[in-house]
């Protein structure tokens, strides 16, 4: 005696949905082997990689966000810009990052191919503030960065602590030319200088 029953409409729909999901998983490309934020579309910022100028030229540079947050331990009295082209360049600010895994990711970067740009805003009176690098441009042998400061939205509850918003991005070293530019300047969208670094 055969005990099988015909499949009802709801069960048939569920099986069809499961088959479609499995078929979609089988045909989607594999995720990158590394957890590199630069490989993740959510972590990518700035113009596309194809917009990068030729090495040493002028124009917009592609960049990727590696870390962004709000530090409560940065030991600075005004905004600071760090340009990391060697492991020793990262040490001054690694301990300031809010999430220890961000420091681990930074320490593991291949600095032969990558330049790290870390912007820390000066002390603010509460959590919830943000600074965001919006563009990076190479012009006349110098790097010009535009960053936007944001205050917490009205009505948002924030910790009453001194904090230091930060944004850390990576740049393709080859797009900067054979030798790294000597002058790096961060300005607000209105043109006010926020921070500078020299190499």
Secondary structure, DSSP 8 states (H G I E B T S, - for coil): --------HHHHHHHHHHHHHHHHHHHS----SS--GGGSGGGEESS-GGG--STT--EE--EEEEEEEEES----SS-EEEEESSHHHHHHHHTT-SSHHHHHHHHTS-TTTEEEEEEE---BSSTT-EEEEEEEEEETTEEEEEEEEE---TT-----S-BEEEEEEEEEGGGG-SS--SEEEEE-TTS-EEEEEE-
